[in-house]
Amino acid sequence: MMATLMTERKRSALTRGRLPKSTPWVVAASSIVVAAALMSLIGFNVFGWAVLSAVLFAAGNVVSSAVVEGRRKATDKLATSLVLGAFLVALLPLVSVIWTVLVNGVPGLLAPGFLGTSMKGVTGAIDNASVANHTPVLGGVYHAFLGSVLITLWATLISVPVGLLTSIYLVEYSDGNKFSKVITFLVDVMTGIPSIVAGLFAAAFFGLVMGPGTKTGFVAAVALSVLMIPVVVRSSEEMLKIVPNELREAAYALGVRKWRTILKVVIPTAISGIASGVTLAIARVIGETAPLLVTAGFATQINSNVFAGWMASLPTFIYTQIMTPTSPSNPDPSNQRAWAAALLLILLVMLLNLGARLVARIFAPKTGR
């Protein structure tokens, strides 16, 4: 009996001045109910209800903690609520965009032939007929998807060697000389240039070399490479810098030449970060629209030759479907194609980001116990 009494006293001493574990759930439920009641008085909408519920929850959580647990715990919960609120505010636009694109893009993405056909032969009369007869929308995005893949592939083939060799020079050979400082400054400047400037540069350069009005997939690839190179240089430079100097010194002690040390020791050690940086650079440029408008033009048919003819891409396909619908009197089919192409582009970027993480994990240096 005395032991039981002592145990109860010990528990009460340990739990005195603490809120029950269910308090946050009770406060959250109360906040939701009160917010719904207040919003019904002024005009209910989901966004305002969510915001008011969050504010009431934070206030109730802090006040209850201040009454029971004291000022110190209340201050801690206030800071926690502010951090969580900032996170939710930052997450809200992303969730809103993804939800909007999913709702509007899934019907078009699942339309028969959307991924396997082009817009060749699709006219306003066909769109009018599909709306009048309630038949599936014809016309697809295959030509634009193929164009985006080819343009990005050539941009990668241009950017990766240039960016990687530049970062190798900055880390391994420059020793902080004036020329390296100039390169670093120019890379920083290139990182912040607007994408349309890169497109105008490529269009003007090939206009001088091959004649005015030259628009091909390769011109677009050069424009995108201008945007990719500084990203590749920066990411590769940082990855090369974190390679331990002991590895280089061990190779030099064995009589290995510097170029071979870089090729066989430094790059394999940093390949995980380099590969993920390159993948993120691809994801950064694959959705660019402005450079492609002035370098690759528009196309409605499949073109697999990046060196001849105008070439479509996913960003320009979305732009043309929204701005110049195939049928101005019935823009719904064009809007459906645009939303589906936007969803496809988002999925492609997400796959590239997931691929960057996978590549980083696969090529990460193996560590022993």
C-alpha positions in Angstrom: 0.0 0.0 0.0 2.8 2.4 0.9 4.7 1.4 -2.2 1.7 2.2 -4.4 1.2 5.5 -2.7 4.9 6.4 -3.2 4.7 5.4 -6.8 1.7 7.7 -7.4 3.4 10.6 -5.7 6.5 10.1 -7.8 4.5 10.0 -11.0 2.6 13.2 -10.0 5.9 14.9 -9.2 7.3 13.9 -12.6 4.2 15.0 -14.6 3.5 18.1 -12.7 3.7 21.2 -14.9 3.3 19.2 -18.1 0.5 19.1 -20.6 -1.0 15.7 -21.5 0.2 14.2 -24.8 -3.3 14.6 -26.3 -3.3 18.4 -25.8 -2.1 19.3 -29.4 -4.9 17.1 -30.9 -7.5 18.7 -28.7 -6.3 22.2 -29.5 -6.2 21.3 -33.2 -9.8 19.9 -33.2 -11.0 22.9 -31.3 -9.2 25.3 -33.7 -10.8 23.6 -36.7 -14.3 23.8 -35.3 -13.9 27.5 -34.1 -12.4 28.5 -37.4 -15.2 26.8 -39.4 -17.8 28.7 -37.2 -16.1 32.0 -37.7 -15.7 31.5 -41.5 -19.4 30.6 -41.8 -20.2 34.0 -40.4 -18.1 36.0 -42.9 -18.3 33.7 -45.9 -16.8 30.2 -45.9 -13.8 29.3 -48.1 -11.3 26.5 -47.7 -8.2 28.6 -47.9 -9.3 31.1 -45.3 -10.5 28.2 -43.1 -7.1 26.5 -43.2 -5.2 29.7 -42.5 -7.5 30.7 -39.5 -7.3 27.1 -38.1 -3.5 27.2 -38.2 -3.4 30.6 -36.5 -5.8 29.5 -33.8 -3.9 26.3 -33.3 -0.6 28.1 -32.8 -2.2 30.6 -30.4 -4.0 27.9 -28.4 -0.9 25.7 -28.3 1.3 28.6 -27.0 -1.3 29.9 -24.5 -2.0 26.5 -23.0 1.7 25.8 -22.6 2.2 29.2 -21.0 -0.5 28.5 -18.4 0.6 25.0 -17.5 4.3 24.6 -18.4 5.6 28.2 -18.0 7.1 30.9 -20.2 10.1 28.8 -21.3 8.1 26.0 -22.8 5.6 28.5 -24.3 8.5 30.3 -26.1 9.8 27.0 -27.4 6.4 26.1 -28.8 5.9 29.6 -30.3 9.2 29.2 -32.2 8.2 25.7 -33.3 4.9 27.0 -34.6 6.5 29.8 -36.5 9.0 27.4 -38.2 6.2 24.9 -39.0 4.0 27.7 -40.3 6.8 29.0 -42.6 7.4 25.5 -43.9 3.7 25.1 -44.7 3.6 28.5 -46.4 6.5 27.5 -48.5 5.0 24.1 -49.3 1.6 25.6 -50.3 2.5 27.0 -53.7 4.2 23.7 -54.7 1.2 21.6 -53.6 -1.2 24.0 -55.4 0.7 23.9 -58.6 1.0 20.1 -58.6 -2.6 19.7 -57.8 -3.8 22.1 -60.5 -1.6 20.4 -63.1 -2.7 17.0 -62.1 -6.4 17.8 -62.2 -6.1 19.5 -65.6 -3.4 17.4 -67.1 -4.4 13.8 -66.4 -7.3 13.6 -68.8 -5.2 14.8 -71.7 -2.3 12.6 -70.7 -4.5 9.6 -70.8 -6.1 10.5 -74.1 -5.5 7.8 -76.8 -2.5 8.6 -78.9 -1.3 11.7 -77.0 2.2 10.3 -76.3 2.6 8.6 -79.6 1.4 11.1 -82.2 2.3 14.6 -83.4 0.2 17.6 -84.3 0.7 17.0 -88.1 -2.7 17.2 -89.9 -4.6 18.4 -86.8 -6.6 21.4 -87.7 -9.3 23.6 -86.1 -12.0 21.6 -87.9 -10.8 18.4 -86.2 -10.9 20.1 -82.8 -14.4 21.5 -83.5 -15.6 18.1 -84.5 -14.2 16.5 -81.3 -16.0 19.1 -79.2 -19.3 18.8 -81.1 -19.3 15.0 -81.1 -17.8 14.6 -77.6 -15.0 12.4 -79.0 -11.4 12.1 -77.7 -9.1 15.0 -78.6 -6.7 14.1 -81.4 -3.2 15.3 -81.7 -0.2 14.4 -79.5 3.0 15.5 -78.0 5.4 13.0 -79.4 7.3 15.4 -81.7 7.7 17.9 -78.8 8.9 15.3 -76.4 11.4 14.0 -78.9 12.6 17.5 -79.6 13.1 18.2 -75.9 15.1 15.0 -75.4 17.3 15.7 -78.4 17.9 19.3 -77.6 18.7 18.6 -74.0 21.0 15.7 -75.0 23.1 17.9 -77.3 23.2 20.6 -74.7 24.5 18.1 -72.2 27.2 16.8 -74.6 28.4 20.4 -75.0 28.1 21.5 -71.4 29.5 18.6 -69.5 33.0 18.5 -71.1 33.4 22.3 -71.0 32.1 22.6 -67.4 34.1 19.6 -66.0 37.4 20.7 -67.6 36.9 24.2 -66.4 36.3 23.0 -62.8 39.4 20.7 -63.1 41.5 23.7 -64.1 40.1 25.9 -61.3 40.7 23.3 -58.6 43.8 21.4 -59.8 45.9 23.7 -61.9 45.0 27.4 -61.3 46.5 27.9 -57.7 44.3 31.0 -57.4 46.0 33.0 -60.2 44.4 36.0 -61.8 43.1 34.1 -64.8 41.2 31.7 -62.5 39.6 34.7 -60.7 38.5 36.0 -64.0 36.9 32.7 -64.9 35.2 32.5 -61.5 33.8 36.0 -62.0 32.5 35.2 -65.5 30.9 31.9 -64.3 29.1 33.9 -61.5 27.9 36.4 -64.1 26.7 33.6 -66.4 24.8 32.0 -63.6 22.6 35.0 -63.3 22.0 36.0 -66.9 18.3 35.8 -68.1 17.6 32.8 -70.3 16.4 34.9 -73.2 19.8 36.5 -73.4 21.3 33.0 -73.9 18.8 32.4 -76.7 19.5 35.8 -78.4 23.3 35.1 -78.2 22.9 31.7 -79.9 20.5 33.1 -82.5 22.8 36.0 -83.3 25.9 33.8 -83.4 24.4 31.3 -85.8 22.8 34.1 -87.8 26.3 35.5 -88.5 27.8 32.0 -89.3 24.9 30.3 -91.2 22.7 33.2 -92.2 19.9 35.2 -90.7 16.9 33.3 -89.4 18.7 30.1 -88.7 16.6 28.0 -86.3 17.5 24.4 -85.6 17.6 22.1 -82.6 21.4 22.5 -82.4 21.1 26.3 -82.1 18.7 25.7 -79.2 21.2 23.2 -77.6 23.9 25.8 -77.7 21.6 28.3 -76.0 20.8 25.8 -73.3 24.4 25.0 -72.9 25.2 28.6 -72.0 22.8 28.2 -69.1 24.1 24.7 -68.1 27.8 25.4 -68.2 28.0 27.6 -65.0 25.8 25.1 -63.1 28.1 22.3 -64.1 31.2 24.3 -63.3 30.0 25.3 -59.9 28.8 21.8 -58.8 31.8 20.0 -60.2 34.2 22.6 -58.6 32.7 22.0 -55.2 32.8 18.3 -55.5 36.5 18.3 -56.6 37.3 20.6 -53.6 36.1 18.1 -51.1 38.3 15.3 -52.3 40.9 14.8 -49.6 44.4 16.0 -50.5 45.8 12.9 -48.9 44.5 10.9 -51.9 46.4 13.1 -54.3 49.5 13.1 -52.2 49.4 9.3 -52.0 49.2 9.0 -55.7 52.1 11.5 -56.2 54.2 9.6 -53.7 53.8 6.5 -55.9 55.1 8.5 -58.9 51.7 8.8 -60.7 51.5 11.8 -63.0 49.1 14.6 -62.2 46.8 14.1 -65.1 46.5 10.4 -64.3 45.9 11.2 -60.6 43.0 13.4 -61.6 41.6 10.8 -64.0 42.0 7.8 -61.8 41.7 9.1 -58.3 40.1 12.6 -58.0 37.3 12.2 -60.5 36.2 8.7 -59.4 36.1 10.0 -55.9 33.9 13.0 -56.8 31.9 11.3 -59.6 28.8 11.0 -57.3 28.4 14.7 -56.8 29.5 15.5 -60.4 26.8 13.2 -61.8 24.1 14.5 -59.6 25.1 18.1 -60.4 24.9 17.4 -64.1 21.5 15.8 -63.7 20.2 18.8 -61.8 21.6 21.1 -64.5 19.6 19.2 -67.1 16.5 19.5 -65.0 17.1 23.2 -64.7 17.2 23.9 -68.5 14.7 21.3 -69.8 11.8 23.5 -69.0 13.2 26.8 -70.5 10.9 28.4 -73.0 12.4 31.8 -74.0 15.6 30.5 -75.5 13.8 27.9 -77.6 11.3 30.4 -78.9 14.1 32.3 -80.7 16.4 29.3 -81.6 14.3 26.3 -82.5 11.0 27.8 -83.6 7.7 25.9 -83.7 6.9 22.6 -85.5 3.8 20.4 -85.8 5.6 17.3 -87.2 8.3 15.0 -86.0 11.9 16.2 -86.7 14.7 14.0 -85.4 17.5 16.0 -87.1 18.8 18.7 -84.8 20.9 20.2 -87.6 18.1 21.0 -90.0 14.7 22.4 -89.7 12.6 23.8 -86.9 12.1 21.6 -84.0 9.3 21.5 -81.4 9.9 21.1 -77.7 7.6 20.6 -74.7 7.8 24.3 -73.4 7.2 25.8 -76.9 4.4 23.2 -77.4 2.7 24.4 -74.2 3.2 28.0 -75.3 1.7 27.6 -78.7 -1.3 25.6 -77.6 -2.2 28.3 -75.0 -1.4 31.4 -77.0 -2.6 30.2 -80.5 -5.2 27.5 -80.1 -5.7 25.2 -83.0 -9.3 26.2 -83.0 -9.8 29.8 -81.7 -13.5 29.2 -81.4 -13.0 26.0 -79.4 -9.8 26.4 -77.3 -10.6 23.5 -74.9 -8.8 20.8 -76.9 -5.7 23.0 -77.1 -5.9 23.7 -73.4 -6.2 20.0 -72.7 -3.0 19.3 -74.7 -1.2 22.2 -73.0 -2.0 20.9 -69.5 -1.1 17.4 -70.4 2.2 18.5 -71.8 2.9 20.6 -68.6 2.2 17.5 -66.5 4.6 15.5 -68.7 7.3 18.1 -68.3 6.8 18.1 -64.5 7.0 14.3 -64.4 10.2 14.5 -66.5 11.8 17.0 -64.2 10.8 14.9 -61.1 12.3 11.8 -62.7 15.6 13.7 -63.4 15.8 14.8 -59.8 15.1 11.3 -58.6 17.7 10.1 -61.0 20.2 12.5 -59.6 19.7 11.1 -56.1 20.0 7.5 -57.5 23.2 8.3 -59.3 24.6 10.0 -56.3 23.9 6.9 -54.2 25.2 4.4 -56.8 28.5 6.2 -57.5 29.1 7.3 -53.9 32.5 6.1 -52.7 32.3 2.9 -50.8 33.4 3.3 -47.1 34.7 0.5 -44.9 33.7 -0.2 -41.4 
